[in-house]
Amino acid sequence: MMAYIHAKTNYSELVNSTDGALQQVSPDWMGVDEKGNLIIDEKKYDAAFVAEMKAKGIAVTPMLANGFLRDYGITALKNAEALTDQIVAMVKPEISTASPMISKTSPKTSASYRQHSYTCCVKRCRTR
């Protein structure tokens, strides 16, 4: 089971409260800006949490948020190669088997475009 963790509290406490039900978590510290670049919420990012989850055998999967701003997500996917490089530079030292998730819920973009762009970005991340 996977959980998206969006909280202002201790991530570890939330995971521990599931009594071992999770195999994968996706914290809310990554996003994209108006230019489609990766941004990290330094107030939320916690390298110790990543290490703790790895020690427990729980995969940490980056979740890229666009703040429900459709244009941010579209721009990021149009520049998927650059975004992929940024994601890999951020996660590769710490996260070895996780695959990135990108919110694909923009209602005004065709489903096929979103799926194709998302798939290309995921494939690039997995091969690096």
Summary of the structure (lengths in Angstrom):
residues: 128
radius of gyration: 14.5
end to end distance: 25.3
largest distance: 40.8
contacts: 349
relative contact order: 0.16
helix: 41%
strand: 16%
